[in-house]
Amino acid sequence: MTKIKLRKLKESDAEDMYTHVKEKEVSRWMLRIPHPYKLSDAKQFIQKVQERKNEYTFGIVLQETNELVGVLTLRNIDNTHKNVELAYWLGKQFWNQGIMTEAIKQIVSFAKNKLKMHRIYATAFETNKASQRVLEKNGFVKEGLIRDKFFKDNKWHNAYLYA
């Protein structure tokens, strides 16, 4: 398996981000990412992430090359009830290599040990079997189906809730 590390995003990551997110197969599962995706979108995303105080966003970086291949975000942090939402994406050429499984393992550890979160949850499109599988590999349990959770590409989509 490719060795990865998680780190804060930098302006220099914009080109790598653009390269991976411009792929329709990646953006079709993303709610906050438009298609077609432009380099300026990547630069704007990185700038916004650096300004946000109420969430944690990490780049998934290959240790050997320092290439950004994906992103993980902990958002909707609820410090009172100790729960947080996980969102993520990975460049298509890195699918099915165990990279996202390892990245989620690392961010779950961060959420539990550093942020002291009790519950980490995520949603996955009903049709996104790979996303469901990576969550299950990390011990997430499917809690139920949320009907018409997302409106994307001019239609409603169901999603599974995992925690």
GIZI-V90453 format. One record per residue. N is the residue number from 0. RES is the residue in one small letter. BURIAL is 1 if it has 16 or more other C-alpha atoms within 10 Angstrom, else 0. Layout:
BEGIN
n: (N;N)
res: (RES;RES)
burial: (BURIAL;BURIAL)
END
This chain:
BEGIN
n: (0;1;2;3;4;5;6;7;8;9;10;11;12;13;14;15;16;17;18;19;20;21;22;23;24;25;26;27;28;29;30;31;32;33;34;35;36;37;38;39;40;41;42;43;44;45;46;47;48;49;50;51;52;53;54;55;56;57;58;59;60;61;62;63;64;65;66;67;68;69;70;71;72;73;74;75;76;77;78;79;80;81;82;83;84;85;86;87;88;89;90;91;92;93;94;95;96;97;98;99;100;101;102;103;104;105;106;107;108;109;110;111;112;113;114;115;116;117;118;119;120;121;122;123;124;125;126;127;128;129;130;131;132;133;134;135;136;137;138;139;140;141;142;143;144;145;146;147;148;149;150;151;152;153;154;155;156;157;158;159;160;161;162)
res: (m;t;k;i;k;l;r;k;l;k;e;s;d;a;e;d;m;y;t;h;v;k;e;k;e;v;s;r;w;m;l;r;i;p;h;p;y;k;l;s;d;a;k;q;f;i;q;k;v;q;e;r;k;n;e;y;t;f;g;i;v;l;q;e;t;n;e;l;v;g;v;l;t;l;r;n;i;d;n;t;h;k;n;v;e;l;a;y;w;l;g;k;q;f;w;n;q;g;i;m;t;e;a;i;k;q;i;v;s;f;a;k;n;k;l;k;m;h;r;i;y;a;t;a;f;e;t;n;k;a;s;q;r;v;l;e;k;n;g;f;v;k;e;g;l;i;r;d;k;f;f;k;d;n;k;w;h;n;a;y;l;y;a)
burial: (0;0;0;1;1;1;0;0;1;0;0;0;1;1;1;1;1;1;1;1;1;1;0;0;0;1;1;0;1;1;0;0;1;0;0;0;1;1;1;0;1;1;1;0;1;1;0;0;1;1;0;0;0;0;0;1;1;1;1;1;1;1;0;0;0;0;1;1;1;1;1;1;1;1;0;0;1;0;0;0;0;0;1;1;1;1;1;1;1;1;1;0;0;0;0;0;0;0;1;1;1;1;1;1;1;0;1;1;0;0;1;0;0;0;0;0;1;0;0;1;1;1;1;1;1;1;0;0;0;0;1;1;0;1;1;0;0;0;0;1;0;1;0;0;1;1;0;0;1;0;0;0;0;0;0;0;1;1;1;1;1;1;1)
END
